Amino acid sequence: MSVEQLRKDLLINTELAGRAMTFQTTWGLFSPRAIDDGTLLLLDNLEVRDDDVALDMGCGYGPLGLSIAQRAPKGQVHMVDKDFLAIEYTQANAERNRLTNVQAYLSNGFSHVPNELALSLVVSNLPAKVGNEFFQILFHDAHRHMLPGARFVVVTINGLRGFIKRSFNDTFGNYTKVKQGKSYTISMAVLED
């Protein structure tokens, strides 16, 4: 394959949570050829309410957050990433899938998330190599933005399962292993009243 061919965007036509979706992506973004297995496992095991106000942390080109937006037509989904290219592709993919209940913007964790934003759902396909310190900041910032009863649901490689369990118990006072697959674990914490 030539470099010129590699420069062309990739198109993913798929079904997420039982709904047809299309994503345009490019090399340099996470999992450009297909929706990754961790995201698929999370979406297959995620309860979405039709009025959720959600945040997708580290949205990439948008499969997780845009699928939530499709399932929450009365809600709103904020999608953040520290990569400007990810935000560009997420915005284009929101338009491509005719989703208007989405805002995508640059943010390193919660650094540019509006202080007044109150969330009922926070999701992330957590990258394994950002460091435990960054996770601690994310978890505490998520806690600060969550409404009572809100869910924080993440997918991680299985090697992080123990750390996530300890951190969720420390930050939220609870932890639920929603699903464990061969390579990934879905973990959840709930902000209790």
C-alpha positions in Angstrom: 0.0 0.0 0.0 1.4 3.4 -1.0 1.8 6.3 1.4 -0.8 8.2 -0.6 -3.3 5.4 0.0 -2.4 5.4 3.7 -3.2 9.1 3.9 -6.9 8.4 2.9 -9.4 8.2 5.7 -10.8 4.8 6.7 -14.5 4.2 7.0 -16.1 1.8 9.6 -19.7 0.7 9.0 -20.8 -1.2 12.1 -23.5 -1.9 14.6 -23.1 -0.7 18.1 -25.6 -1.7 20.8 -27.9 -2.9 18.1 -27.8 0.3 16.0 -26.1 1.0 12.7 -23.4 3.6 12.8 -20.6 4.9 10.5 -17.3 6.3 11.6 -14.6 8.0 9.5 -11.2 7.7 11.0 -7.5 7.9 10.2 -4.1 6.6 11.2 -2.8 8.1 14.4 -6.1 7.7 16.2 -6.7 4.7 18.5 -8.0 1.6 16.7 -8.6 3.2 13.2 -9.5 -0.1 11.4 -12.3 -1.3 13.6 -14.0 -0.6 16.9 -11.7 -2.1 19.5 -12.7 -5.1 21.6 -12.7 -3.1 24.9 -15.2 -0.5 23.6 -17.4 -3.3 22.2 -17.4 -5.1 25.5 -18.2 -1.9 27.4 -21.1 -1.0 25.0 -22.6 -4.5 25.3 -22.7 -4.2 29.1 -23.6 -0.6 29.6 -27.0 0.6 30.8 -27.9 3.9 29.1 -30.9 5.9 30.2 -32.7 8.0 27.5 -32.0 11.2 29.5 -28.4 10.5 30.7 -26.0 13.5 30.8 -22.8 11.6 30.0 -19.1 12.3 29.6 -16.9 10.1 27.4 -13.4 10.6 28.7 -10.8 10.1 25.9 -13.3 9.8 23.1 -11.0 9.1 20.2 -13.1 9.3 17.0 -16.2 8.8 19.0 -17.6 5.2 19.0 -18.4 5.1 22.7 -19.8 8.5 23.3 -21.7 8.6 20.0 -23.3 5.3 20.7 -24.4 6.6 24.1 -25.8 9.8 22.4 -27.8 7.6 20.1 -29.3 5.7 23.0 -30.0 8.8 25.1 -32.0 11.0 22.7 -33.3 13.1 25.7 -29.9 13.4 27.2 -26.6 15.1 26.3 -23.1 13.6 25.8 -19.9 15.6 26.4 -16.9 14.0 24.6 -13.4 15.1 25.5 -9.9 14.1 24.3 -6.5 15.7 24.6 -5.9 15.2 20.9 -7.3 17.8 18.5 -7.5 15.3 15.7 -9.8 13.1 17.8 -12.1 16.0 18.4 -12.2 16.9 14.7 -13.2 13.3 13.8 -15.7 13.0 16.7 -17.5 16.2 15.5 -17.6 15.0 11.9 -18.8 11.5 13.1 -21.5 13.1 15.2 -22.8 14.9 12.0 -22.3 11.8 9.9 -24.6 9.9 12.3 -27.0 12.8 12.7 -26.5 13.2 16.4 -27.1 16.7 17.8 -27.0 16.0 21.5 -23.2 15.9 21.5 -20.5 18.4 22.4 -16.9 17.4 21.7 -14.0 19.5 22.9 -10.3 19.4 23.9 -9.6 18.6 27.6 -6.9 16.8 29.4 -9.1 14.8 31.8 -11.5 17.3 33.3 -9.3 20.3 32.8 -11.8 22.0 30.4 -15.0 20.4 31.4 -17.4 23.1 32.7 -17.4 23.2 36.5 -21.2 23.4 36.6 -21.7 20.2 34.5 -23.6 17.6 36.6 -23.3 14.1 35.1 -25.4 11.0 35.5 -22.9 8.8 33.6 -19.1 8.9 33.0 -17.5 6.4 30.7 -14.0 5.7 29.5 -11.9 3.1 27.7 -9.0 3.8 30.0 -5.5 3.7 28.4 -3.1 1.4 30.3 -0.1 3.6 30.1 -1.1 7.1 31.4 -0.1 6.3 35.0 -1.9 5.7 38.2 -1.5 9.3 39.3 -3.5 10.5 36.3 -6.2 7.9 37.1 -6.5 9.2 40.7 -7.0 12.7 39.4 -9.6 11.5 36.9 -11.6 9.5 39.5 -11.7 12.4 42.0 -12.6 14.9 39.3 -15.4 12.6 38.0 -16.7 12.2 41.6 -16.9 16.0 41.9 -19.0 16.2 38.7 -21.4 13.3 39.4 -25.0 13.6 40.6 -26.2 11.2 43.3 -26.9 7.8 41.7 -24.6 8.6 38.8 -22.5 5.7 37.4 -18.8 5.7 36.5 -18.1 2.8 34.1 -14.7 2.0 32.6 -13.1 -0.7 30.5 -9.5 -1.6 31.2 -7.1 -4.4 30.4 -7.4 -7.2 33.0 -4.1 -6.3 34.5 -5.5 -3.0 35.9 -8.6 -4.7 37.5 -7.1 -4.8 41.0 -6.0 -1.2 40.9 -9.4 0.0 39.6 -11.2 -2.0 42.4 -9.1 -0.4 45.1 -9.3 3.1 43.6 -13.1 2.9 43.1 -13.6 1.7 46.7 -11.3 4.5 48.0 -13.0 7.3 45.9 -16.6 6.2 45.7 -16.9 3.6 48.5 -18.0 0.9 46.1 -17.0 -1.2 43.2 -18.8 -3.6 40.9 -17.2 -5.9 38.3 -19.8 -5.7 35.6 -18.1 -8.1 33.2 -14.7 -9.7 32.7 -13.7 -11.0 29.3 -10.5 -12.7 28.1 -8.5 -9.4 27.9 -10.8 -6.7 29.4 -12.8 -5.9 32.5 -15.8 -3.6 32.8 -15.8 -1.9 36.2 -18.4 0.4 37.8 -18.7 2.7 40.7 -21.9 4.6 41.8 -22.1 7.9 43.6 -24.3 7.1 46.5 -26.5 9.6 48.2 
